Amino acid sequence: GNGVKNASLTLHKGELLGIAGMVGSGRTELAELLFGVKPIESGEIRINGKKVNITSPEEAIKHKMCFITEDRQGTGLFLNLPVLDNLVMASYINNKSEIVSLREDAKNAKEFVEKLNIVTPTIHQKVVFLSGGNQQKVVLGKWFLTNGQIFIFDEPTVGVDVGAKEEIYKLMINLLKEGKSIIMISSDMMELLAMSDRINVMRDGEIVAELQKNEFSEENILKYSIGVTMEGSSLGHESR
């Protein structure tokens, strides 16, 4: 569905699976299917070996999935709401009670502002006034508060400065150390090569290759992404 087909993948605990491919290859569309943003027409999702039915982002969050979208400002944040509201919003889905504790919310928000080194004068500052890097850390904090186990990062460091990039990488590495799992979609070749344990390459809505560490190279990613070898001949799908 959503323009994606033949896109089976496996994600292990404590692993970062990179998803490579050209713009329009179906990478974000695959993430939208996994997170219930778009409907699945066929196929299935299994978590810890158990088939799950994810028909909405709400269901995905209940199954401890998190989606850090590429469009941080458009789909990751409520720009005109304060840092506090943005941090606690997604965690409400897991609340057993319909009553919210404002004191608990403020406590959690302050804890994550400090833990993630979010530069803001106060938790009541509107997110729109934060830098790109700090906005991205608010997005991350929002998902950390849901106690997620499976993180989908779509272009995690786009539009942030070098310092913020480094902080985001450290946060991702810490997630892996805690046994969380990450799917990272990225157009940054060096980011993919440095951070990934395995790399799946997409083209025309399909996963056409899976690269192990010893196969990592810009040339390998590029040749499967565009479907031709460096000599110009056509390249078929690689099955593993």
N, C-alpha and C positions, 0 to 999 in steps of 0.2 A: 504493500500500500504506500500512498504518498510518493509514488515514483521510485520506490525501492523494491528490489527483487533479488533473490539468491544472495541474501546477506546474512548468513548464519555466522555467529561469532560466539566465542567463549571467553568469559572474564573470570579470573581467579582471585581469591582473597589476597589482599596485599599486593596486587599487581596493577601496573599502569599500562593499559592497552591504548596505543596510539592509533588514530584513524587519519590516514593521509588521503589526498586526492585533490584534483583541481576544483576550483569554484564551479558549482553545478553538478558535482559528481554524486551527490546524494548523501553527503555526510550529515548535514544538519537535519535532513529529512529522516534519516535513520534514527537520530536522537529523538526527534519528535514522536516517532512511533513507539520507541522504548518508554518514553515518559507519558504516553497517553494524550499528547497534544493533538495528534491526528489518529484516525481509526486504523486498526490493522485489518487487512482484508483476508490474509491467510498467514499461517505460521503460528508460533507460540513463544512465550517467554517463560523461562524456568529460573527460579531463584532457589539456590540450595537444593537443586534437583526437583523442586516442586513447581508444577505448572501454576502460573498466576494469571489472573484476568485483569489487565490494566486498561481501563477505558477512559481514564481522565488523569490529569496531574494529581488530583486529590488521592486517587487510588495508588498512584506511583509513590507519593509521599508516605502513605500508610505502609507501603512495602519497603520503606527506608531508602528510597531513591531520591536523588537531588539533581537538578538540572541548572547549571550555571550557563545561561544562554549567551550567545554571541552579542546580541543587542542589549547590552547592559541597561541602557537608559530606557529603551522601549519596552522590554519584557522582563527585566531583572529587578527593577526598582519602582517604587512610587516616589517620583522625584519631588513632589510638593509636600510629601509627608516627612516627618522628622526621622532621624537615625533610629530612635527608639522603636517607632512603629514598623519600620522596614525590617529591623532585626527580629522582631517577635512574630510577625504576621504569619509566616508559613508554619510555625510550631503550633499554632492554634488548632490545626487539623488533628493533631494527636491528643488534644485535651479531652479528657473524659467528661469534664464538666463544661457547661455552657457559661459559667461565671469566670471572668478574667480577673486576676489579681494585678492591679496596676503597680503595686509595690514590687511584686515578683518580677514583672516585666522590666521595670526600671533597674532592678538588681541584675537581671540577666544581661540587659543591654550594656550596663556599665562594665560588667565582667568581660564581655566580648570586645568592647571598645578598647579595653586595656590589653586583653590577650592578643588581639590582632593588630595592635598599635594603630588604630584608626585615628587619624588626626582630625579632630572636630572640637570646637570650643565647648560643646555640651551635647548630650544625647538628644536634646530637643532641637538641634540645628536641622534645617531642611537639607535633605541629601543632595538636592540640586546644587548647593553651594560648595560641595566637597570636590576635591580633585578626582581625576579619573581613577587613579590607583586606590584612593580611599573609598570611592564608590564601589569598586570591585571587591574590596575587603568587607564592605557592608553586605554585599551579595553573599559572600562566603560565610560570614557570620550568621546570616539568616538561615542558611542550610545547616551549619554546624549545630544550631539550636534545635533542629528537628531530630538530632541523633541519627542522621543518615549513615548508611553503610556503603551505598553504591553512588558514586559521584560522576556525573557526565559534565565535562568541561568543554564548552564550544568556544574556541579561540580565547583561552583564559587570560592572555596578556596583551590583547589588542588595545591600543590607545592608552597604555600606561608607561610611565618612564622606567628607566633601567633599575632604579632602586626598588620601585614597587614590584617589578618583575621578579627580582631576586626574592623578595618577601613572599610573593605568591608561590614561587617554586618551593620554598622552604615549608610553607603550609601544606602543599600537596605531598611533599615527602613525609611530613609528619603524619598525614592521613594514612599513607601506606604503612608506616611503622606501627600504626594503631590497628592494622589489619583491615582497613577500609579498601575498597576497590575503586579504580578510576578508569573511565573511558575519556581520552583526551583527543578532541578534534582540533587539528591545528594546520595552518598554512605555513607556519614557521618551521622550515626544514631542520634547523639546528635544535630547536625546541623538541621536535619529535625524536630526533636521534639521541639527544642527551637524556630525555626523561622516560622514554618508553622501555618496557620490558619486551613487548612484541609490537609490531606495526601491521595493521590491516590496511590495504590500499583499495580505495573505491574508484570506480569508473562507471558512468552511465547507470547509477543506481545499484550497482552490484559490488560485492567484495571480490576483487579479482586476484588478490595475492595476500598471503600472510608471511611476513618476514620475521625471522628469528634474529637474535642479537648479532650472530656471526654473518648475517646477510644485510645488515644495516649499511646503507650508503645513499647519498643523494641521487646517484645514478640509478640505483635499483628502484627507489621510490618514484623517480621521474618516469622511468620507462614503463612501469605498470600504470602510472597515473594517466599517461597520454596514449598508451596502447601500442607503442612502437619501440623497437630497439634503437640504440644509438646509431645503427647503420641505416635505419629508416624502414626496415621491414615490419610487417604487422605482427603483433604479439597476442597470442591466445591467452585464455584464463589459466591460472595455475591453481591446481587443486591440491589440498593437503588433507 
